[in-house]
Amino acid sequence: MPELPEVEAARRLLTDHCAGKSIAMVVSLEGGGGPRSGQFDNIVNDDPECTATSVATALQGKRVVEVRRRGKQLWLLLSAPPHLLAHFGMTGSFVVRGVAPAKYQEFKVHDQEWPPRFTKLELGFEDGTALAFCDPRRLGRLRLRADPPSEDPWRSLAPDPLLDAVDRTKWTQVLGSKHCAIKAVLLDQSALVSGVGNWVADEILYQAGIHPEAVCATLSDAQVERLIIALEHVVNVAVSVNADAEQFPAEWLFHYRW
């Protein structure tokens, strides 16, 4: 699953190639030659009463002002609401035509032809740039929101370790009150931290020397501090290499866990 580092890499991709440009064309029916080509995916587009026409109408002609991220959520801030939110789920990704797609450990982006296979939404910009959101397993989500910070899923997200300072007092208090496994709390996007998925959780626990099933309330202050340090280290290193796993340190668990 794409996690904070991979989604941050996607944010940078969209910032570099789409920010400041106006959307001249919207294709909201699936493309790429897969079994659902020509159909509207009302699972990936899961807003109530959402249709291919309503998605196209909401996006057509608007300018991408900025691309924001919190946790594993992306927000394309448009020149007028509603704005486009994207969550990658297990196999979602953004692809820009002519730009090498991101490499993932568990799935491959099929971009040999355009649009790529399993494209759920394609945007064409005024300068000819083309952007596709692809998702073979249909666990990603595309949503339209008038004011994302005041609406779910954005408003329910816990602090982001790349954007927000870690509140050590809160971590100690929250973990001390919980009698569940530490990994489960790290994966809960509304508890302590957002953006952590399976590989990031495993990596920080490994580096902190804490068992994934350790009960939160049994952790010492020293263990909580090691956990926070590992979280900040893993996220910052992974983001610094644009989530390119080949550049992750050789001693990381990441290279052996798949």
Order of alpha helices (4+ residues) and beta strands (2+ residues): alpha-beta-alpha-beta-beta-beta-beta-beta-beta-beta-alpha-alpha-alpha-alpha
